[in-house]
């Protein structure tokens, strides 16, 4: 059997610093230029995801505004029948 090594508090290695980009996006035009870096394979995924999120927001909003049986607040104490 091998002797177990005692657990001790050790200093962690310093994290490697991420090099800062020369032109980080500060303006809208620079942000639009960065969109060109998105791989073209991800564009259909983004469209499908956007449609799904939009449909979910529409469906939830419609349910909240049109369903009269939906309970949006607690019952009042006088309605409980105590």
N, CA, C and O atoms as a GROMACS GRO file, in nm:
protein
  328
    1UNK      N    1   0.084  -0.118   0.000
    1UNK     CA    2   0.000   0.000   0.000
    1UNK      C    3   0.088   0.124   0.000
    1UNK      O    4   0.197   0.126   0.058
    2UNK      N    5   0.038   0.226  -0.066
    2UNK     CA    6   0.110   0.353  -0.072
    2UNK      C    7   0.064   0.443   0.041
    2UNK      O    8  -0.055   0.447   0.073
    3UNK      N    9   0.156   0.513   0.102
    3UNK     CA   10   0.114   0.605   0.208
    3UNK      C   11   0.034   0.722   0.146
    3UNK      O   12   0.067   0.772   0.038
    4UNK      N   13  -0.067   0.761   0.214
    4UNK     CA   14  -0.149   0.871   0.163
    4UNK      C   15  -0.080   1.003   0.190
    4UNK      O   16  -0.013   1.021   0.292
    5UNK      N   17  -0.097   1.093   0.098
    5UNK     CA   18  -0.037   1.225   0.110
    5UNK      C   19  -0.129   1.311   0.196
    5UNK      O   20  -0.249   1.315   0.168
    6UNK      N   21  -0.080   1.379   0.296
    6UNK     CA   22  -0.169   1.462   0.378
    6UNK      C   23  -0.224   1.580   0.297
    6UNK      O   24  -0.155   1.640   0.216
    7UNK      N   25  -0.350   1.609   0.322
    7UNK     CA   26  -0.412   1.724   0.255
    7UNK      C   27  -0.359   1.852   0.317
    7UNK      O   28  -0.359   1.868   0.439
    8UNK      N   29  -0.316   1.941   0.235
    8UNK     CA   30  -0.261   2.067   0.285
    8UNK      C   31  -0.313   2.181   0.197
    8UNK      O   32  -0.346   2.161   0.080
    9UNK      N   33  -0.318   2.296   0.254
    9UNK     CA   34  -0.359   2.414   0.178
    9UNK      C   35  -0.241   2.458   0.094
    9UNK      O   36  -0.134   2.490   0.146
   10UNK      N   37  -0.261   2.461  -0.037
   10UNK     CA   38  -0.155   2.504  -0.127
   10UNK      C   39  -0.204   2.623  -0.207
   10UNK      O   40  -0.323   2.636  -0.234
   11UNK      N   41  -0.113   2.707  -0.244
   11UNK     CA   42  -0.148   2.822  -0.328
   11UNK      C   43  -0.181   2.772  -0.468
   11UNK      O   44  -0.113   2.684  -0.521
   12UNK      N   45  -0.284   2.828  -0.526
   12UNK     CA   46  -0.321   2.789  -0.662
   12UNK      C   47  -0.231   2.861  -0.760
   12UNK      O   48  -0.176   2.968  -0.731
   13UNK      N   49  -0.217   2.802  -0.876
   13UNK     CA   50  -0.138   2.867  -0.980
   13UNK      C   51  -0.212   2.990  -1.030
   13UNK      O   52  -0.335   2.987  -1.041
   14UNK      N   53  -0.141   3.096  -1.059
   14UNK     CA   54  -0.210   3.215  -1.110
   14UNK      C   55  -0.274   3.187  -1.244
   14UNK      O   56  -0.218   3.117  -1.329
   15UNK      N   57  -0.393   3.241  -1.262
   15UNK     CA   58  -0.464   3.223  -1.388
   15UNK      C   59  -0.389   3.296  -1.498
   15UNK      O   60  -0.332   3.403  -1.477
   16UNK      N   61  -0.390   3.235  -1.616
   16UNK     CA   62  -0.324   3.301  -1.728
   16UNK      C   63  -0.405   3.423  -1.770
   16UNK      O   64  -0.527   3.414  -1.785
   17UNK      N   65  -0.340   3.533  -1.787
   17UNK     CA   66  -0.408   3.655  -1.827
   17UNK      C   67  -0.452   3.644  -1.972
   17UNK      O   68  -0.375   3.601  -2.058
   18UNK      N   69  -0.576   3.682  -1.997
   18UNK     CA   70  -0.629   3.679  -2.132
   18UNK      C   71  -0.578   3.803  -2.204
   18UNK      O   72  -0.596   3.914  -2.154
   19UNK      N   73  -0.516   3.787  -2.319
   19UNK     CA   74  -0.467   3.906  -2.389
   19UNK      C   75  -0.583   3.994  -2.435
   19UNK      O   76  -0.685   3.945  -2.484
   20UNK      N   77  -0.566   4.122  -2.417
   20UNK     CA   78  -0.671   4.215  -2.454
   20UNK      C   79  -0.668   4.239  -2.604
   20UNK      O   80  -0.562   4.255  -2.664
   21UNK      N   81  -0.787   4.243  -2.665
   21UNK     CA   82  -0.794   4.266  -2.809
   21UNK      C   83  -0.759   4.412  -2.840
   21UNK      O   84  -0.783   4.502  -2.759
   22UNK      N   85  -0.703   4.432  -2.958
   22UNK     CA   86  -0.667   4.569  -2.996
   22UNK      C   87  -0.790   4.655  -3.013
   22UNK      O   88  -0.794   4.770  -2.968
   23UNK      N   89  -0.892   4.600  -3.079
   23UNK     CA   90  -1.013   4.677  -3.106
   23UNK      C   91  -1.132   4.611  -3.037
   23UNK      O   92  -1.212   4.544  -3.103
   24UNK      N   93  -1.145   4.628  -2.908
   24UNK     CA   94  -1.262   4.574  -2.841
   24UNK      C   95  -1.383   4.659  -2.880
   24UNK      O   96  -1.370   4.779  -2.906
   25UNK      N   97  -1.499   4.597  -2.885
   25UNK     CA   98  -1.617   4.663  -2.941
   25UNK      C   99  -1.666   4.774  -2.848
   25UNK      O  100  -1.715   4.748  -2.738
   26UNK      N  101  -1.653   4.897  -2.894
   26UNK     CA  102  -1.701   5.011  -2.818
   26UNK      C  103  -1.817   5.079  -2.888
   26UNK      O  104  -1.908   5.131  -2.823
   27UNK      N  105  -1.815   5.078  -3.018
   27UNK     CA  106  -1.921   5.144  -3.092
   27UNK      C  107  -2.007   5.040  -3.164
   27UNK      O  108  -1.969   4.923  -3.174
   28UNK      N  109  -2.122   5.083  -3.211
   28UNK     CA  110  -2.213   4.992  -3.280
   28UNK      C  111  -2.149   4.936  -3.405
   28UNK      O  112  -2.163   4.817  -3.434
   29UNK      N  113  -2.080   5.020  -3.480
   29UNK     CA  114  -2.018   4.970  -3.603
   29UNK      C  115  -1.912   4.865  -3.574
   29UNK      O  116  -1.896   4.769  -3.649
   30UNK      N  117  -1.839   4.882  -3.464
   30UNK     CA  118  -1.739   4.782  -3.427
   30UNK      C  119  -1.807   4.652  -3.382
   30UNK      O  120  -1.756   4.544  -3.409
   31UNK      N  121  -1.921   4.664  -3.314
   31UNK     CA  122  -1.993   4.544  -3.273
   31UNK      C  123  -2.048   4.470  -3.395
   31UNK      O  124  -2.048   4.347  -3.399
   32UNK      N  125  -2.096   4.544  -3.495
   32UNK     CA  126  -2.146   4.481  -3.617
   32UNK      C  127  -2.032   4.409  -3.690
   32UNK      O  128  -2.053   4.301  -3.745
   33UNK      N  129  -1.914   4.469  -3.690
   33UNK     CA  130  -1.800   4.404  -3.752
   33UNK      C  131  -1.765   4.273  -3.682
   33UNK      O  132  -1.720   4.178  -3.745
   34UNK      N  133  -1.787   4.269  -3.551
   34UNK     CA  134  -1.758   4.145  -3.478
   34UNK      C  135  -1.858   4.036  -3.511
   34UNK      O  136  -1.827   3.918  -3.493
   35UNK      N  137  -1.978   4.071  -3.557
   35UNK     CA  138  -2.076   3.970  -3.595
   35UNK      C  139  -2.027   3.887  -3.714
   35UNK      O  140  -2.073   3.774  -3.732
   36UNK      N  141  -1.937   3.942  -3.793
   36UNK     CA  142  -1.884   3.868  -3.907
   36UNK      C  143  -1.799   3.751  -3.863
   36UNK      O  144  -1.770   3.661  -3.942
   37UNK      N  145  -1.758   3.750  -3.736
   37UNK     CA  146  -1.676   3.640  -3.685
   37UNK      C  147  -1.761   3.518  -3.649
   37UNK      O  148  -1.706   3.411  -3.623
   38UNK      N  149  -1.894   3.532  -3.648
   38UNK     CA  150  -1.981   3.420  -3.615
   38UNK      C  151  -1.975   3.319  -3.730
   38UNK      O  152  -1.992   3.356  -3.846
   39UNK      N  153  -1.952   3.192  -3.698
   39UNK     CA  154  -1.948   3.092  -3.806
   39UNK      C  155  -2.084   3.082  -3.876
   39UNK      O  156  -2.188   3.086  -3.810
   40UNK      N  157  -2.085   3.067  -4.008
   40UNK     CA  158  -2.212   3.063  -4.081
   40UNK      C  159  -2.299   2.944  -4.042
   40UNK      O  160  -2.421   2.949  -4.063
   41UNK      N  161  -2.241   2.838  -3.987
   41UNK     CA  162  -2.321   2.722  -3.947
   41UNK      C  163  -2.413   2.755  -3.830
   41UNK      O  164  -2.513   2.686  -3.808
   42UNK      N  165  -2.380   2.859  -3.753
   42UNK     CA  166  -2.460   2.892  -3.634
   42UNK      C  167  -2.576   2.984  -3.666
   42UNK      O  168  -2.664   3.003  -3.581
   43UNK      N  169  -2.580   3.043  -3.783
   43UNK     CA  170  -2.688   3.137  -3.817
   43UNK      C  171  -2.825   3.068  -3.818
   43UNK      O  172  -2.918   3.124  -3.760
   44UNK      N  173  -2.843   2.950  -3.882
   44UNK     CA  174  -2.975   2.885  -3.874
   44UNK      C  175  -3.015   2.850  -3.732
   44UNK      O  176  -3.133   2.857  -3.697
   45UNK      N  177  -2.919   2.811  -3.649
   45UNK     CA  178  -2.949   2.781  -3.510
   45UNK      C  179  -2.999   2.906  -3.438
   45UNK      O  180  -3.094   2.900  -3.360
   46UNK      N  181  -2.936   3.020  -3.465
   46UNK     CA  182  -2.981   3.145  -3.405
   46UNK      C  183  -3.120   3.184  -3.449
   46UNK      O  184  -3.199   3.234  -3.369
   47UNK      N  185  -3.151   3.162  -3.578
   47UNK     CA  186  -3.285   3.195  -3.628
   47UNK      C  187  -3.389   3.107  -3.561
   47UNK      O  188  -3.492   3.157  -3.515
   48UNK      N  189  -3.363   2.977  -3.553
   48UNK     CA  190  -3.458   2.885  -3.490
   48UNK      C  191  -3.476   2.920  -3.343
   48UNK      O  192  -3.588   2.919  -3.292
   49UNK      N  193  -3.367   2.949  -3.275
   49UNK     CA  194  -3.374   2.985  -3.134
   49UNK      C  195  -3.452   3.116  -3.115
   49UNK      O  196  -3.531   3.128  -3.021
   50UNK      N  197  -3.430   3.212  -3.203
   50UNK     CA  198  -3.504   3.339  -3.195
   50UNK      C  199  -3.654   3.319  -3.216
   50UNK      O  200  -3.735   3.379  -3.145
   51UNK      N  201  -3.690   3.235  -3.314
   51UNK     CA  202  -3.833   3.207  -3.338
   51UNK      C  203  -3.893   3.136  -3.217
   51UNK      O  204  -4.005   3.168  -3.178
   52UNK      N  205  -3.820   3.042  -3.158
   52UNK     CA  206  -3.873   2.968  -3.042
   52UNK      C  207  -3.893   3.061  -2.922
   52UNK      O  208  -3.995   3.052  -2.853
   53UNK      N  209  -3.797   3.149  -2.897
   53UNK     CA  210  -3.810   3.242  -2.785
   53UNK      C  211  -3.925   3.340  -2.811
   53UNK      O  212  -4.002   3.371  -2.720
   54UNK      N  213  -3.936   3.388  -2.934
   54UNK     CA  214  -4.047   3.477  -2.968
   54UNK      C  215  -4.182   3.409  -2.952
   54UNK      O  216  -4.276   3.470  -2.900
   55UNK      N  217  -4.193   3.284  -2.995
   55UNK     CA  218  -4.319   3.211  -2.981
   55UNK      C  219  -4.353   3.188  -2.834
   55UNK      O  220  -4.469   3.196  -2.794
   56UNK      N  221  -4.252   3.160  -2.752
   56UNK     CA  222  -4.275   3.139  -2.610
   56UNK      C  223  -4.324   3.267  -2.542
   56UNK      O  224  -4.415   3.263  -2.460
   57UNK      N  225  -4.264   3.380  -2.577
   57UNK     CA  226  -4.307   3.508  -2.519
   57UNK      C  227  -4.449   3.541  -2.563
   57UNK      O  228  -4.531   3.584  -2.482
   58UNK      N  229  -4.478   3.521  -2.691
   58UNK     CA  230  -4.613   3.548  -2.743
   58UNK      C  231  -4.715   3.458  -2.674
   58UNK      O  232  -4.821   3.505  -2.631
   59UNK      N  233  -4.684   3.329  -2.664
   59UNK     CA  234  -4.778   3.234  -2.605
   59UNK      C  235  -4.803   3.266  -2.457
   59UNK      O  236  -4.917   3.265  -2.412
   60UNK      N  237  -4.697   3.295  -2.383
   60UNK     CA  238  -4.713   3.328  -2.241
   60UNK      C  239  -4.791   3.458  -2.223
   60UNK      O  240  -4.879   3.466  -2.137
   61UNK      N  241  -4.758   3.558  -2.302
   61UNK     CA  242  -4.830   3.686  -2.292
   61UNK      C  243  -4.976   3.672  -2.326
   61UNK      O  244  -5.062   3.729  -2.259
   62UNK      N  245  -5.005   3.596  -2.430
   62UNK     CA  246  -5.145   3.576  -2.469
   62UNK      C  247  -5.221   3.502  -2.359
   62UNK      O  248  -5.336   3.536  -2.330
   63UNK      N  249  -5.159   3.402  -2.299
   63UNK     CA  250  -5.223   3.327  -2.190
   63UNK      C  251  -5.253   3.419  -2.072
   63UNK      O  252  -5.361   3.412  -2.013
   64UNK      N  253  -5.158   3.504  -2.037
   64UNK     CA  254  -5.179   3.593  -1.923
   64UNK      C  255  -5.290   3.694  -1.947
   64UNK      O  256  -5.364   3.728  -1.855
   65UNK      N  257  -5.302   3.743  -2.071
   65UNK     CA  258  -5.399   3.848  -2.098
   65UNK      C  259  -5.537   3.798  -2.137
   65UNK      O  260  -5.634   3.872  -2.123
   66UNK      N  261  -5.549   3.674  -2.185
   66UNK     CA  262  -5.680   3.630  -2.234
   66UNK      C  263  -5.749   3.528  -2.144
   66UNK      O  264  -5.871   3.515  -2.151
   67UNK      N  265  -5.675   3.455  -2.060
   67UNK     CA  266  -5.736   3.351  -1.977
   67UNK      C  267  -5.798   3.414  -1.853
   67UNK      O  268  -5.726   3.462  -1.765
   68UNK      N  269  -5.931   3.413  -1.847
   68UNK     CA  270  -6.001   3.475  -1.734
   68UNK      C  271  -6.002   3.384  -1.611
   68UNK      O  272  -6.027   3.430  -1.500
   69UNK      N  273  -5.974   3.254  -1.629
   69UNK     CA  274  -5.975   3.163  -1.515
   69UNK      C  275  -5.839   3.155  -1.448
   69UNK      O  276  -5.825   3.089  -1.345
   70UNK      N  277  -5.739   3.220  -1.503
   70UNK     CA  278  -5.605   3.218  -1.446
   70UNK      C  279  -5.602   3.302  -1.320
   70UNK      O  280  -5.647   3.416  -1.320
   71UNK      N  281  -5.550   3.244  -1.213
   71UNK     CA  282  -5.546   3.314  -1.085
   71UNK      C  283  -5.415   3.391  -1.076
   71UNK      O  284  -5.308   3.329  -1.069
   72UNK      N  285  -5.420   3.523  -1.075
   72UNK     CA  286  -5.300   3.606  -1.075
   72UNK      C  287  -5.266   3.664  -0.938
   72UNK      O  288  -5.161   3.724  -0.922
   73UNK      N  289  -5.354   3.646  -0.840
   73UNK     CA  290  -5.326   3.697  -0.706
   73UNK      C  291  -5.387   3.602  -0.604
   73UNK      O  292  -5.466   3.515  -0.638
   74UNK      N  293  -5.350   3.621  -0.479
   74UNK     CA  294  -5.404   3.538  -0.372
   74UNK      C  295  -5.550   3.570  -0.348
   74UNK      O  296  -5.599   3.678  -0.381
   75UNK      N  297  -5.619   3.473  -0.289
   75UNK     CA  298  -5.758   3.499  -0.250
   75UNK      C  299  -5.760   3.598  -0.135
   75UNK      O  300  -5.671   3.598  -0.050
   76UNK      N  301  -5.861   3.681  -0.132
   76UNK     CA  302  -5.878   3.774  -0.021
   76UNK      C  303  -5.925   3.695   0.101
   76UNK      O  304  -5.991   3.592   0.086
   77UNK      N  305  -5.893   3.741   0.222
   77UNK     CA  306  -5.934   3.667   0.343
   77UNK      C  307  -6.084   3.647   0.351
   77UNK      O  308  -6.129   3.543   0.400
   78UNK      N  309  -6.165   3.743   0.305
   78UNK     CA  310  -6.310   3.727   0.315
   78UNK      C  311  -6.363   3.624   0.215
   78UNK      O  312  -6.475   3.575   0.232
   79UNK      N  313  -6.285   3.592   0.112
   79UNK     CA  314  -6.328   3.491   0.014
   79UNK      C  315  -6.299   3.349   0.058
   79UNK      O  316  -6.352   3.254   0.000
   80UNK      N  317  -6.216   3.333   0.160
   80UNK     CA  318  -6.177   3.198   0.203
   80UNK      C  319  -6.286   3.124   0.278
   80UNK      O  320  -6.288   3.001   0.278
   81UNK      N  321  -6.376   3.194   0.341
   81UNK     CA  322  -6.488   3.132   0.412
   81UNK      C  323  -6.456   3.086   0.550
   81UNK      O  324  -6.518   2.992   0.599
   82UNK      N  325  -6.361   3.151   0.617
   82UNK     CA  326  -6.329   3.114   0.755
   82UNK      C  327  -6.427   3.172   0.851
   82UNK      O  328  -6.416   3.150   0.971
   0.00000   0.00000   0.00000
